[in-house]
Amino acid sequence: MEFLFLSLFIVANIVNQIALSKHSDCLEYFSKPLIVPSLLGLYLIYCFKYFSCQGSNLIITALIFHTLGDIFLMIKNKNVFFVLGIASFFTGHIFYMTWFARIASKDSLIFAIIISTLFILGFLYIGKLILDSKNPLGPLLFPYSLALIAFTICIASTFSPQNILATVLGIVGIALFSFSDCCVGLKALEIKDFSENSIMITYSLGQFFLITSVLLLLSTSF
């Protein structure tokens, strides 16, 4: 079963990359909504088969909201769906970060400060671009950016000698996720243009690394 969901994740991404390259809405509507659910299936298999399922409802709910966000953001040129997409991802992040915060370690303070500072500097630059654009939708991205920073802090707070790999993979995941989200936001606000292919591949890899981090933390922390 693990192989089935992993294969579905890979195939969905390949088809989605083809859809974006060929500008095929039909293929995109078929492939994009399968990316996160395939990871959810993979998570559930490993969670119930090999690990304790501490906080599994938080991860399940987070991935459901992320899937809704994917669906809303597929509907192009509709401001209301862009807002719904951002709101869905914001809600998903809250559940995700709540799960990571439960494993906070006293050994993580210095690591969390360093990583958080780097992320904050990056978001300050993005914030300046948004403010300079004077786009009315721009202010909506600031609470979302704060959620990503908080998400990063929650992941970094899991750092400990037994969780080094899990935490690092989580940081890589949220970094890729944040890069993809920033590209989406800047593109939607017509500040900068980015390839849809690069947006989606960094997003998918970010989701994959986040789930991998969760599974590794399950194996070491519970």
Secondary structure, DSSP 8 states (H G I E B T S, - for coil): -HHHHHHHHHHHHHHHHHHHHHT-HHHHHHHHHHHHHHHHHHHHHHHHHHS--TTHHHHHHHHHHHHHHHHHHHSTT-HHHHHHHHHHHHHHHHHHHHHHHTT--GGGHHHHHHHHHHHHHHHHHHHHHHHHHT-TTGGGHHHHHHHHHHHHHHHHTT--GGGHHHHHHHHHHHHHHHHHHHHHHHHHTTSS---HHHHHHHHHHHHHHHHHHHHHHHHHH-
